[in-house]
Amino acid sequence: MARPDHTVFLKRSFSRMDQLATPFLTGRRLCRQLAQVVPYGTDGVVVELGAGSGVLAEPIRARLGNGARYLAIEIDEELVAHLRRHKPWLEVVQGDVADLERILDDAGIDRVDAFVSTLPWAVFPQDLRTRVLDVIARRLVPGGVLSMIITWMALPNRVRDLRALLDAHFDEVVETATEWRNPPPARTFLCRRPLARPDYLDERDTQSAS
């Protein structure tokens, strides 16, 4: 018998493929890998981008200290309702990641210790990626981390563009080994030490001045 998380996500993925991009939930092994970027016992702030049906919620919750804050952002109204019904302890905000700055401001969150994301970054337009990464880079605390999943379904040129953008925003970008048992196979990018001035801004300023 399918778990409620799987059932609701499968249903919504076929009706809202433009938002969710895949009918597959992140597997348990990859969820644990993503959650491990959250320091065990932390009292900091964790923000999940694209919470879906909540498969990451319990692995992240297990690592939080009593003083931690865990905010989950999800755009789909039915998935938000599912999260609020099945995980009443979780702080859930319905919203679009394109509005990340406003969402964090409305939640009273200035600095974030870890952003964890299962969003389909490889299918996002480049301007959206840039805008969201700008916010993430500004909001991360020193020593903070952004963790995101990239599946092998993503087009290689899109992944190359994303990797270049990550390298422009972060001093360290580590690509993990592929988890072949995940449906579909996927790896993660771990991004640390935001750059004070992303390289792409320097290039844009140079072009504007010429």
Backbone as numpy.savetxt, mean C-alpha at the origin, in Angstrom:
# Nx Ny Nz CAx CAy CAz Cx Cy Cz
-15.36 -24.63 2.51 -16.20 -23.43 2.51 -15.33 -22.18 2.51
-15.62 -21.25 1.61 -14.81 -20.03 1.49 -14.99 -19.15 2.71
-13.90 -18.53 3.12 -13.96 -17.58 4.23 -14.67 -16.31 3.76
-15.32 -15.57 4.67 -16.03 -14.34 4.28 -15.15 -13.35 3.54
-13.86 -13.21 3.96 -12.96 -12.29 3.29 -12.81 -12.65 1.82
-12.66 -13.94 1.53 -12.48 -14.38 0.15 -13.75 -14.20 -0.66
-14.89 -14.53 -0.06 -16.16 -14.46 -0.78 -16.48 -13.04 -1.21
-16.38 -12.10 -0.29 -16.75 -10.72 -0.62 -15.76 -10.12 -1.60
-14.46 -10.46 -1.48 -13.47 -9.89 -2.39 -13.67 -10.44 -3.80
-13.94 -11.73 -3.92 -14.17 -12.32 -5.24 -15.37 -11.68 -5.91
-16.42 -11.50 -5.17 -17.63 -10.86 -5.71 -17.35 -9.45 -6.19
-16.67 -8.66 -5.37 -16.42 -7.26 -5.73 -15.38 -7.13 -6.83
-14.43 -8.06 -6.91 -13.38 -7.96 -7.92 -13.94 -8.08 -9.33
-14.95 -8.92 -9.50 -15.53 -9.08 -10.83 -16.44 -7.92 -11.20
-17.06 -7.28 -10.23 -17.93 -6.14 -10.53 -17.16 -4.83 -10.57
-15.98 -4.77 -9.92 -15.18 -3.54 -9.88 -13.73 -3.81 -10.24
-13.51 -4.49 -11.37 -12.17 -4.82 -11.79 -11.33 -3.57 -12.07
-12.00 -2.44 -12.38 -11.27 -1.20 -12.63 -10.55 -0.71 -11.38
-11.11 -1.06 -10.20 -10.51 -0.63 -8.94 -9.62 -1.70 -8.32
-10.05 -2.95 -8.38 -9.37 -4.00 -7.63 -8.34 -4.75 -8.46
-8.50 -4.76 -9.80 -7.49 -5.25 -10.75 -7.28 -6.76 -10.75
-7.65 -7.47 -9.69 -7.42 -8.91 -9.63 -8.49 -9.57 -8.78
-8.89 -10.81 -9.13 -9.83 -11.54 -8.28 -9.14 -12.30 -7.15
-7.82 -12.21 -7.06 -7.06 -12.99 -6.09 -6.75 -12.18 -4.84
-6.95 -12.82 -3.70 -6.49 -12.24 -2.44 -5.01 -12.55 -2.23
-4.32 -11.65 -1.59 -2.92 -11.90 -1.25 -2.83 -13.11 -0.34
-1.91 -14.03 -0.67 -1.76 -15.25 0.11 -1.19 -15.01 1.49
-1.35 -15.99 2.36 -0.94 -15.82 3.76 0.55 -15.60 3.92
1.36 -16.30 3.14 2.82 -16.14 3.27 3.24 -14.73 2.90
2.66 -14.20 1.81 3.01 -12.84 1.40 2.45 -11.81 2.37
1.29 -12.09 2.95 0.74 -11.20 3.97 1.68 -11.10 5.16
2.21 -12.23 5.59 3.14 -12.21 6.72 4.41 -11.45 6.36
4.86 -11.61 5.13 6.06 -10.89 4.67 5.82 -9.39 4.67
4.66 -8.97 4.18 4.32 -7.55 4.18 4.22 -7.01 5.59
3.59 -7.76 6.48 3.38 -7.30 7.85 4.68 -7.17 8.62
5.70 -7.91 8.24 6.96 -7.90 8.99 7.71 -6.57 8.88
7.29 -5.70 7.97 7.93 -4.38 7.93 7.48 -3.52 9.11
6.40 -3.92 9.76 5.92 -3.22 10.95 6.73 -3.73 12.14
7.51 -2.88 12.81 8.31 -3.34 13.95 7.43 -3.98 15.02
7.86 -5.14 15.49 7.05 -5.85 16.49 6.93 -5.02 17.77
5.70 -4.85 18.22 5.44 -4.10 19.45 5.42 -2.60 19.27
5.41 -2.12 18.02 5.48 -0.68 17.77 4.28 0.06 18.36
4.52 1.27 18.79 3.45 2.17 19.22 3.26 3.29 18.19
3.76 3.07 16.99 3.68 4.07 15.93 2.40 3.99 15.13
2.43 4.60 13.94 1.27 4.69 13.06 1.52 3.84 11.82
0.57 2.97 11.52 0.61 2.14 10.32 -0.59 2.49 9.46
-0.35 2.73 8.17 -1.42 3.04 7.23 -1.40 1.99 6.13
-2.54 1.32 5.96 -2.68 0.33 4.89 -3.44 0.97 3.73
-2.87 0.88 2.55 -3.47 1.43 1.34 -4.12 0.31 0.55
-5.44 0.37 0.40 -6.16 -0.67 -0.31 -6.37 -1.88 0.57
-7.15 -1.71 1.63 -7.31 -2.78 2.63 -8.10 -3.97 2.11
-8.87 -3.79 1.03 -9.63 -4.90 0.47 -10.58 -5.50 1.48
-10.55 -6.81 1.59 -11.43 -7.50 2.54 -10.75 -7.76 3.87
-9.48 -7.30 4.02 -8.85 -7.35 5.33 -7.89 -8.49 5.57
-7.31 -9.07 4.50 -6.41 -10.21 4.72 -5.13 -9.82 5.44
-4.73 -8.54 5.34 -3.53 -8.09 6.02 -3.79 -7.63 7.46
-5.04 -7.44 7.79 -5.38 -6.81 9.07 -4.87 -7.59 10.27
-5.10 -8.87 10.31 -4.69 -9.65 11.48 -3.16 -9.79 11.58
-2.44 -10.08 10.47 -0.97 -10.13 10.59 -0.36 -8.81 11.06
-0.93 -7.69 10.62 -0.43 -6.39 11.09 -0.81 -6.18 12.55
-2.06 -6.45 12.88 -2.53 -6.25 14.26 -1.67 -7.02 15.25
-1.22 -8.22 14.87 -0.44 -9.06 15.77 0.91 -8.44 16.12
1.35 -7.46 15.35 2.65 -6.85 15.57 2.57 -5.50 16.29
1.37 -5.02 16.56 1.19 -3.68 17.11 1.25 -3.68 18.64
1.83 -2.60 19.19 1.79 -2.38 20.62 0.48 -1.72 21.02
0.27 -1.57 22.31 -0.99 -1.02 22.81 -1.22 0.42 22.38
-0.13 1.16 22.15 -0.29 2.56 21.78 -0.27 2.83 20.30
-0.27 1.79 19.48 -0.19 1.97 18.03 -1.52 2.42 17.44
-1.43 3.02 16.27 -2.61 3.39 15.50 -2.52 2.73 14.13
-3.59 2.10 13.71 -3.62 1.35 12.44 -4.82 1.85 11.64
-4.54 2.58 10.56 -5.58 3.14 9.70 -5.60 2.37 8.38
-6.77 1.88 8.01 -6.93 1.15 6.76 -7.80 1.96 5.80
-7.29 2.18 4.58 -8.00 2.97 3.58 -8.48 2.04 2.47
-9.76 2.13 2.14 -10.34 1.29 1.09 -11.39 2.11 0.33
-11.39 1.99 -0.99 -12.28 2.80 -1.82 -13.66 2.17 -2.00
-13.74 0.84 -1.99 -14.98 0.15 -2.32 -15.94 0.13 -1.13
-17.15 0.59 -1.35 -18.09 0.74 -0.23 -18.49 -0.60 0.40
-18.64 -1.65 -0.42 -19.02 -2.96 0.13 -17.88 -3.57 0.94
-16.64 -3.38 0.47 -15.51 -3.89 1.23 -15.33 -3.12 2.53
-15.58 -1.81 2.49 -15.54 -1.01 3.73 -16.57 -1.53 4.73
-17.79 -1.79 4.25 -18.83 -2.32 5.13 -18.43 -3.68 5.70
-17.80 -4.51 4.87 -17.33 -5.82 5.32 -16.28 -5.66 6.43
-15.33 -4.76 6.22 -14.28 -4.54 7.22 -14.88 -4.07 8.53
-15.80 -3.14 8.45 -16.40 -2.60 9.68 -17.24 -3.64 10.40
-17.82 -4.55 9.66 -18.66 -5.59 10.26 -17.81 -6.70 10.88
-16.77 -7.13 10.18 -16.00 -8.29 10.62 -14.74 -7.93 11.42
-14.30 -6.67 11.33 -13.11 -6.24 12.07 -13.42 -4.90 12.74
-14.31 -4.91 13.72 -14.75 -3.66 14.33 -13.63 -2.91 15.06
-12.55 -3.60 15.37 -11.41 -2.97 16.04 -10.58 -2.13 15.07
-10.77 -2.32 13.77 -9.93 -1.68 12.76 -10.48 -0.29 12.42
-9.59 0.70 12.36 -9.97 2.06 11.96 -9.99 2.12 10.43
-11.18 2.21 9.87 -11.35 2.13 8.42 -11.85 3.46 7.88
-11.26 3.91 6.78 -11.71 5.11 6.08 -12.03 4.74 4.64
-13.22 5.10 4.19 -13.53 4.91 2.77 -12.98 6.10 2.01
-12.13 5.83 1.04 -11.54 6.92 0.29 -10.65 6.42 -0.82
-10.29 7.33 -1.71 -9.43 7.06 -2.86 -8.00 7.43 -2.49
-7.05 6.57 -2.84 -5.66 6.86 -2.52 -5.19 8.15 -3.18
-5.87 8.57 -4.25 -5.54 9.85 -4.87 -5.73 11.01 -3.90
-6.56 10.81 -2.89 -6.82 11.83 -1.87 -6.06 11.56 -0.57
-4.94 10.87 -0.67 -4.23 10.42 0.53 -3.88 11.57 1.47
-3.40 12.68 0.93 -3.03 13.81 1.78 -4.22 14.27 2.62
-5.37 14.44 1.97 -6.56 14.90 2.69 -7.01 13.87 3.71
-6.97 12.59 3.34 -7.40 11.54 4.26 -6.54 11.54 5.52
-5.23 11.67 5.35 -4.35 11.70 6.52 -4.59 12.95 7.35
-4.78 14.08 6.68 -5.07 15.31 7.42 -6.36 15.19 8.22
-7.40 14.66 7.57 -8.69 14.50 8.26 -8.59 13.55 9.44
-7.70 12.57 9.34 -7.52 11.61 10.43 -6.58 12.13 11.51
-6.01 13.32 11.28 -5.09 13.88 12.26 -3.74 13.18 12.29
-3.35 12.60 11.16 -2.09 11.87 11.07 -1.08 12.71 10.31
-0.01 13.09 10.99 1.03 13.89 10.36 2.18 13.03 9.86
2.59 12.06 10.69 3.73 11.22 10.36 3.34 9.75 10.47
3.92 8.93 9.59 3.55 7.52 9.50 4.82 6.68 9.61
4.75 5.62 10.40 5.90 4.73 10.56 5.99 3.69 9.45
4.85 3.23 8.96 4.86 2.24 7.89 3.60 2.39 7.03
3.82 2.48 5.72 2.75 2.34 4.74 2.84 0.94 4.17
1.73 0.22 4.16 1.69 -1.13 3.60 0.60 -1.14 2.53
0.95 -1.63 1.33 0.03 -1.49 0.21 -0.07 -2.76 -0.62
-1.31 -3.14 -0.95 -1.55 -4.19 -1.94 -2.25 -3.60 -3.16
-2.18 -2.30 -3.32 -2.80 -1.65 -4.47 -2.12 -2.07 -5.78
-2.85 -2.01 -6.89 -2.26 -2.37 -8.20 -1.42 -1.23 -8.78
-0.29 -0.95 -8.16 0.54 0.18 -8.57 0.94 0.12 -10.04
1.13 -1.07 -10.56 1.60 -1.19 -11.94 0.57 -0.75 -12.97
-0.70 -0.66 -12.59 -1.72 -0.22 -13.54 -2.11 1.24 -13.32
-1.59 1.87 -12.27 -1.90 3.27 -12.03 -1.25 4.16 -13.09
-1.91 5.24 -13.48 -1.24 6.23 -14.33 -0.03 6.81 -13.60
0.98 7.22 -14.37 2.21 7.71 -13.76 1.99 8.94 -12.91
1.08 9.82 -13.32 0.85 11.03 -12.52 0.22 10.70 -11.17
-0.63 9.67 -11.12 -1.20 9.25 -9.85 -0.14 8.63 -8.95
0.68 7.76 -9.53 1.77 7.18 -8.76 2.64 8.28 -8.12
3.00 9.26 -8.96 3.87 10.33 -8.50 3.23 11.10 -7.35
1.95 11.44 -7.52 1.26 12.24 -6.50 1.18 11.49 -5.17
0.87 10.21 -5.22 0.74 9.42 -3.99 2.11 9.21 -3.34
3.11 8.91 -4.15 4.45 8.71 -3.60 5.01 9.99 -3.00
4.66 11.14 -3.58 5.06 12.42 -2.98 4.54 12.52 -1.54
3.27 12.17 -1.35 2.67 12.24 -0.01 3.35 11.25 0.93
3.54 10.02 0.46 4.15 9.00 1.30 5.55 9.42 1.73
6.34 9.92 0.78 7.71 10.32 1.09 7.75 11.44 2.12
6.80 12.37 2.04 6.76 13.48 2.99 6.32 13.05 4.38
5.45 12.05 4.44 4.83 11.67 5.72 5.60 10.62 6.50
6.49 9.88 5.86 7.21 8.83 6.57 8.16 9.42 7.62
8.19 8.79 8.78 9.15 9.18 9.81 10.54 8.71 9.39
11.61 9.30 9.94 12.94 8.74 9.71 12.96 7.27 10.14
13.44 6.43 9.28 13.42 5.00 9.58 12.13 4.31 9.17
11.18 5.09 8.61 9.92 4.50 8.17 10.08 3.73 6.87
9.01 3.02 6.48 9.10 2.14 5.32 7.77 2.13 4.56
7.88 2.02 3.24 6.75 1.73 2.37 6.95 0.33 1.81
5.94 -0.51 1.95 5.99 -1.87 1.41 4.84 -2.05 0.44
5.14 -2.54 -0.76 4.09 -2.75 -1.76 4.29 -4.06 -2.49
3.19 -4.63 -2.97 3.21 -5.87 -3.73 3.22 -5.56 -5.22
4.03 -6.32 -5.98 4.00 -6.28 -7.43 3.84 -7.72 -7.93
2.79 -7.99 -8.69 2.57 -9.35 -9.19 3.23 -9.53 -10.55
3.43 -10.80 -10.92 4.01 -11.11 -12.21 3.01 -10.95 -13.34
1.77 -10.56 -13.03 0.80 -10.22 -14.07 1.06 -8.83 -14.63
1.83 -8.00 -13.90 2.07 -6.62 -14.31 2.98 -6.58 -15.54
2.69 -5.67 -16.46 3.50 -5.51 -17.66 4.90 -5.03 -17.28
5.95 -5.64 -17.86 7.33 -5.29 -17.48 7.65 -3.81 -17.64
7.15 -3.17 -18.70 7.46 -1.75 -18.89 6.81 -0.90 -17.81
5.63 -1.30 -17.35 4.98 -0.56 -16.28 5.75 -0.72 -14.97
6.26 -1.91 -14.73 7.05 -2.14 -13.51 8.35 -1.36 -13.57
8.98 -1.29 -14.75 10.21 -0.51 -14.88 9.97 0.97 -14.58
8.85 1.49 -15.10 8.51 2.89 -14.83 8.27 3.12 -13.34
7.57 2.18 -12.71 7.31 2.29 -11.28 8.61 2.24 -10.50
9.50 1.31 -10.84 10.77 1.18 -10.13 11.59 2.46 -10.26
11.60 3.06 -11.45 12.33 4.32 -11.63 11.76 5.42 -10.74
10.44 5.44 -10.60 9.80 6.45 -9.76 10.12 6.21 -8.29
10.14 4.95 -7.88 10.52 4.63 -6.50 11.96 5.04 -6.22
12.85 4.77 -7.17 14.25 5.15 -7.00 14.41 6.67 -6.92
13.50 7.42 -7.56 13.56 8.88 -7.50 13.06 9.42 -6.16
12.29 8.61 -5.44 11.70 9.06 -4.17 12.43 8.52 -2.95
13.14 7.38 -3.09 13.72 6.72 -1.92 15.19 6.38 -2.16
15.97 6.53 -1.11 17.38 6.19 -1.18 17.60 4.69 -1.27
16.70 3.92 -0.66 16.82 2.46 -0.67 15.52 1.85 -1.17
15.61 1.04 -2.23 14.48 0.27 -2.74 14.96 -1.16 -2.90
14.40 -2.06 -2.10 14.80 -3.47 -2.12 13.67 -4.30 -2.70
14.00 -5.11 -3.68 13.02 -6.02 -4.29 13.24 -7.41 -3.71
12.21 -7.98 -3.12 12.34 -9.29 -2.49 12.22 -10.41 -3.52
12.56 -11.60 -3.09 12.38 -12.77 -3.95 10.90 -13.01 -4.22
10.62 -13.60 -5.36 9.24 -13.89 -5.73 8.66 -14.98 -4.84
7.45 -14.76 -4.37 6.69 -15.79 -3.65 5.85 -16.52 -4.69
6.37 -17.66 -5.17 5.74 -18.36 -6.28 4.43 -19.03 -5.89
4.21 -19.25 -4.59 2.97 -19.89 -4.16 1.83 -18.90 -3.98
2.13 -17.63 -4.15 1.05 -16.63 -4.07 0.25 -16.66 -5.36
-1.09 -16.50 -5.29 -1.89 -16.44 -6.51 -2.23 -14.99 -6.87
-1.65 -14.41 -7.93 -0.55 -14.92 -8.76 0.79 -14.69 -8.07
1.87 -15.30 -8.60 3.19 -15.06 -8.01 3.48 -13.57 -7.92
4.12 -13.18 -6.83 4.35 -11.76 -6.58 5.59 -11.57 -5.73
6.13 -10.34 -5.77 7.22 -9.96 -4.88 6.88 -8.61 -4.29
7.71 -8.16 -3.38 7.44 -6.87 -2.75 8.61 -5.92 -2.99
8.27 -4.64 -3.00 9.27 -3.57 -2.98 9.24 -2.96 -1.58
10.40 -2.85 -0.95 10.53 -2.23 0.36 11.32 -0.94 0.17
10.71 0.19 0.51 11.29 1.51 0.22 11.54 2.25 1.52
12.78 2.72 1.69 13.18 3.42 2.92 13.98 4.68 2.58
14.06 5.56 3.56 14.84 6.79 3.50 14.40 7.68 2.33
13.25 8.34 2.46 12.79 9.23 1.40 13.83 10.29 1.08
13.97 10.58 -0.19 14.88 11.63 -0.63 14.24 12.99 -0.41
15.05 13.95 0.00 14.53 15.28 0.28 13.98 15.94 -0.97
14.60 15.68 -2.10 14.15 16.27 -3.36 14.23 15.19 -4.43
13.09 14.56 -4.78 13.12 13.50 -5.77 13.76 13.96 -7.08
14.50 13.04 -7.73 15.22 13.36 -8.96 14.30 13.88 -10.05
13.06 13.35 -10.11 12.18 13.76 -11.19 11.85 15.25 -11.11
11.87 15.82 -9.89 11.60 17.25 -9.75 12.74 18.07 -10.34
13.99 17.62 -10.12 15.13 18.31 -10.69 15.05 18.31 -12.22
14.65 17.15 -12.78 14.55 17.05 -14.23 13.45 17.98 -14.76
12.33 18.03 -14.04 11.23 18.88 -14.48 11.62 20.35 -14.41
12.34 20.74 -13.34 12.77 22.13 -13.22 13.74 22.49 -14.33
14.64 21.54 -14.68 15.60 21.81 -15.73 14.92 22.02 -17.07
13.89 21.18 -17.34 13.15 21.30 -18.59 12.39 22.62 -18.63
11.84 23.03 -17.49 11.07 24.27 -17.46 11.95 25.48 -17.68
13.20 25.40 -17.22 14.10 26.53 -17.33 14.70 26.67 -18.72
14.68 25.56 -19.51 15.29 25.60 -20.84 14.37 26.21 -21.88
